[in-house]
Amino acid sequence: MVDKRESYTKEDLLASGRGELFGAKGPQLPAPNMLMMDRVIK
């Protein structure tokens, strides 16, 4: 199941880069060195 929230913290974004937030086949953000945002808000 996809985690649908209105905001994501920096740790959430880093977890996405590791494939932990949306699962192994879900979307992944770049690794920490290439991540260009600290949070996502609605």
Jmol script that loads the backbone (N, CA, C; Angstrom):
load data "model"
ATOM      1  N   MET A   1       0.841  -1.183   0.000  1.00  0.00           N
ATOM      2  CA  MET A   1       0.000   0.000   0.000  1.00  0.00           C
ATOM      3  C   MET A   1       0.886   1.246   0.000  1.00  0.00           C
ATOM      4  N   VAL A   2       0.507   2.227  -0.753  1.00  0.00           N
ATOM      5  CA  VAL A   2       1.269   3.472  -0.835  1.00  0.00           C
ATOM      6  C   VAL A   2       0.926   4.362   0.347  1.00  0.00           C
ATOM      7  N   ASP A   3       1.942   4.951   0.937  1.00  0.00           N
ATOM      8  CA  ASP A   3       1.791   5.854   2.073  1.00  0.00           C
ATOM      9  C   ASP A   3       1.412   7.236   1.544  1.00  0.00           C
ATOM     10  N   LYS A   4       0.119   7.613   1.635  1.00  0.00           N
ATOM     11  CA  LYS A   4      -0.336   8.907   1.117  1.00  0.00           C
ATOM     12  C   LYS A   4      -0.492   9.880   2.277  1.00  0.00           C
ATOM     13  N   ARG A   5       0.413  10.834   2.343  1.00  0.00           N
ATOM     14  CA  ARG A   5       0.374  11.860   3.381  1.00  0.00           C
ATOM     15  C   ARG A   5       0.461  13.223   2.726  1.00  0.00           C
ATOM     16  N   GLU A   6       0.210  14.253   3.503  1.00  0.00           N
ATOM     17  CA  GLU A   6       0.303  15.617   2.985  1.00  0.00           C
ATOM     18  C   GLU A   6       1.691  16.202   3.150  1.00  0.00           C
ATOM     19  N   SER A   7       2.537  15.556   3.953  1.00  0.00           N
ATOM     20  CA  SER A   7       3.896  16.067   4.132  1.00  0.00           C
ATOM     21  C   SER A   7       4.853  14.911   4.415  1.00  0.00           C
ATOM     22  N   TYR A   8       6.119  15.152   4.085  1.00  0.00           N
ATOM     23  CA  TYR A   8       7.181  14.174   4.308  1.00  0.00           C
ATOM     24  C   TYR A   8       8.381  14.903   4.887  1.00  0.00           C
ATOM     25  N   THR A   9       8.977  14.349   5.935  1.00  0.00           N
ATOM     26  CA  THR A   9      10.150  14.943   6.565  1.00  0.00           C
ATOM     27  C   THR A   9      11.407  14.566   5.791  1.00  0.00           C
ATOM     28  N   LYS A  10      12.522  15.153   6.184  1.00  0.00           N
ATOM     29  CA  LYS A  10      13.789  14.809   5.532  1.00  0.00           C
ATOM     30  C   LYS A  10      14.103  13.328   5.716  1.00  0.00           C
ATOM     31  N   GLU A  11      13.842  12.792   6.898  1.00  0.00           N
ATOM     32  CA  GLU A  11      14.091  11.364   7.134  1.00  0.00           C
ATOM     33  C   GLU A  11      13.200  10.504   6.239  1.00  0.00           C
ATOM     34  N   ASP A  12      11.953  10.931   6.016  1.00  0.00           N
ATOM     35  CA  ASP A  12      11.073  10.210   5.093  1.00  0.00           C
ATOM     36  C   ASP A  12      11.655  10.206   3.683  1.00  0.00           C
ATOM     37  N   LEU A  13      12.173  11.348   3.244  1.00  0.00           N
ATOM     38  CA  LEU A  13      12.746  11.455   1.905  1.00  0.00           C
ATOM     39  C   LEU A  13      13.987  10.578   1.766  1.00  0.00           C
ATOM     40  N   LEU A  14      14.796  10.529   2.823  1.00  0.00           N
ATOM     41  CA  LEU A  14      15.971   9.659   2.806  1.00  0.00           C
ATOM     42  C   LEU A  14      15.551   8.185   2.775  1.00  0.00           C
ATOM     43  N   ALA A  15      14.488   7.852   3.513  1.00  0.00           N
ATOM     44  CA  ALA A  15      13.974   6.477   3.497  1.00  0.00           C
ATOM     45  C   ALA A  15      13.486   6.108   2.102  1.00  0.00           C
ATOM     46  N   SER A  16      12.907   7.062   1.390  1.00  0.00           N
ATOM     47  CA  SER A  16      12.482   6.814   0.012  1.00  0.00           C
ATOM     48  C   SER A  16      13.684   6.489  -0.874  1.00  0.00           C
ATOM     49  N   GLY A  17      14.773   7.176  -0.661  1.00  0.00           N
ATOM     50  CA  GLY A  17      15.983   6.910  -1.429  1.00  0.00           C
ATOM     51  C   GLY A  17      16.556   5.524  -1.179  1.00  0.00           C
ATOM     52  N   ARG A  18      16.287   4.991   0.010  1.00  0.00           N
ATOM     53  CA  ARG A  18      16.745   3.636   0.348  1.00  0.00           C
ATOM     54  C   ARG A  18      15.722   2.573  -0.056  1.00  0.00           C
ATOM     55  N   GLY A  19      14.575   2.992  -0.583  1.00  0.00           N
ATOM     56  CA  GLY A  19      13.527   2.048  -0.979  1.00  0.00           C
ATOM     57  C   GLY A  19      12.681   1.566   0.174  1.00  0.00           C
ATOM     58  N   GLU A  20      12.689   2.267   1.294  1.00  0.00           N
ATOM     59  CA  GLU A  20      11.961   1.840   2.488  1.00  0.00           C
ATOM     60  C   GLU A  20      10.585   2.483   2.619  1.00  0.00           C
ATOM     61  N   LEU A  21      10.363   3.632   2.025  1.00  0.00           N
ATOM     62  CA  LEU A  21       9.111   4.360   2.234  1.00  0.00           C
ATOM     63  C   LEU A  21       7.971   3.791   1.402  1.00  0.00           C
ATOM     64  N   PHE A  22       8.204   3.537   0.134  1.00  0.00           N
ATOM     65  CA  PHE A  22       7.156   3.063  -0.767  1.00  0.00           C
ATOM     66  C   PHE A  22       7.374   1.627  -1.226  1.00  0.00           C
ATOM     67  N   GLY A  23       8.360   0.949  -0.673  1.00  0.00           N
ATOM     68  CA  GLY A  23       8.644  -0.427  -1.059  1.00  0.00           C
ATOM     69  C   GLY A  23       9.704  -0.501  -2.145  1.00  0.00           C
ATOM     70  N   ALA A  24      10.196  -1.685  -2.375  1.00  0.00           N
ATOM     71  CA  ALA A  24      11.305  -1.886  -3.315  1.00  0.00           C
ATOM     72  C   ALA A  24      10.940  -1.515  -4.750  1.00  0.00           C
ATOM     73  N   LYS A  25       9.691  -1.703  -5.142  1.00  0.00           N
ATOM     74  CA  LYS A  25       9.276  -1.400  -6.517  1.00  0.00           C
ATOM     75  C   LYS A  25       8.640  -0.022  -6.640  1.00  0.00           C
ATOM     76  N   GLY A  26       8.535   0.707  -5.546  1.00  0.00           N
ATOM     77  CA  GLY A  26       7.942   2.040  -5.572  1.00  0.00           C
ATOM     78  C   GLY A  26       8.940   3.095  -6.011  1.00  0.00           C
ATOM     79  N   PRO A  27       8.483   4.337  -6.127  1.00  0.00           N
ATOM     80  CA  PRO A  27       9.383   5.413  -6.550  1.00  0.00           C
ATOM     81  C   PRO A  27      10.457   5.685  -5.502  1.00  0.00           C
ATOM     82  N   GLN A  28      11.642   6.010  -5.961  1.00  0.00           N
ATOM     83  CA  GLN A  28      12.748   6.327  -5.062  1.00  0.00           C
ATOM     84  C   GLN A  28      13.325   7.682  -5.426  1.00  0.00           C
ATOM     85  N   LEU A  29      13.647   8.458  -4.416  1.00  0.00           N
ATOM     86  CA  LEU A  29      14.320   9.734  -4.620  1.00  0.00           C
ATOM     87  C   LEU A  29      15.823   9.497  -4.709  1.00  0.00           C
ATOM     88  N   PRO A  30      16.582  10.489  -5.168  1.00  0.00           N
ATOM     89  CA  PRO A  30      18.039  10.343  -5.252  1.00  0.00           C
ATOM     90  C   PRO A  30      18.671  10.122  -3.875  1.00  0.00           C
ATOM     91  N   ALA A  31      19.881   9.600  -3.883  1.00  0.00           N
ATOM     92  CA  ALA A  31      20.649   9.395  -2.653  1.00  0.00           C
ATOM     93  C   ALA A  31      20.918  10.742  -1.980  1.00  0.00           C
ATOM     94  N   PRO A  32      21.299  10.732  -0.696  1.00  0.00           N
ATOM     95  CA  PRO A  32      21.458  11.980   0.062  1.00  0.00           C
ATOM     96  C   PRO A  32      22.295  13.058  -0.622  1.00  0.00           C
ATOM     97  N   ASN A  33      23.371  12.691  -1.302  1.00  0.00           N
ATOM     98  CA  ASN A  33      24.211  13.714  -1.926  1.00  0.00           C
ATOM     99  C   ASN A  33      23.503  14.444  -3.054  1.00  0.00           C
ATOM    100  N   MET A  34      22.524  13.825  -3.683  1.00  0.00           N
ATOM    101  CA  MET A  34      21.806  14.434  -4.799  1.00  0.00           C
ATOM    102  C   MET A  34      20.419  14.939  -4.406  1.00  0.00           C
ATOM    103  N   LEU A  35      19.983  14.655  -3.187  1.00  0.00           N
ATOM    104  CA  LEU A  35      18.671  15.095  -2.722  1.00  0.00           C
ATOM    105  C   LEU A  35      18.679  16.611  -2.572  1.00  0.00           C
ATOM    106  N   MET A  36      17.777  17.304  -3.251  1.00  0.00           N
ATOM    107  CA  MET A  36      17.790  18.765  -3.272  1.00  0.00           C
ATOM    108  C   MET A  36      16.630  19.382  -2.509  1.00  0.00           C
ATOM    109  N   MET A  37      16.066  18.650  -1.534  1.00  0.00           N
ATOM    110  CA  MET A  37      14.985  19.195  -0.712  1.00  0.00           C
ATOM    111  C   MET A  37      15.067  18.590   0.678  1.00  0.00           C
ATOM    112  N   ASP A  38      14.525  19.325   1.643  1.00  0.00           N
ATOM    113  CA  ASP A  38      14.540  18.870   3.032  1.00  0.00           C
ATOM    114  C   ASP A  38      13.199  18.328   3.487  1.00  0.00           C
ATOM    115  N   ARG A  39      12.118  18.749   2.828  1.00  0.00           N
ATOM    116  CA  ARG A  39      10.788  18.284   3.198  1.00  0.00           C
ATOM    117  C   ARG A  39       9.828  18.586   2.062  1.00  0.00           C
ATOM    118  N   VAL A  40       8.675  17.932   2.110  1.00  0.00           N
ATOM    119  CA  VAL A  40       7.618  18.159   1.133  1.00  0.00           C
ATOM    120  C   VAL A  40       6.358  18.454   1.922  1.00  0.00           C
ATOM    121  N   ILE A  41       5.709  19.557   1.599  1.00  0.00           N
ATOM    122  CA  ILE A  41       4.463  19.920   2.271  1.00  0.00           C
ATOM    123  C   ILE A  41       3.410  20.239   1.230  1.00  0.00           C
ATOM    124  N   LYS A  42       2.176  20.132   1.623  1.00  0.00           N
ATOM    125  CA  LYS A  42       1.075  20.416   0.705  1.00  0.00           C
ATOM    126  C   LYS A  42       0.942  21.891   0.483  1.00  0.00           C
TER     127      LYS A  42
END
end "model"
wireframe off; spacefill off
backbone 0.3
color backbone group
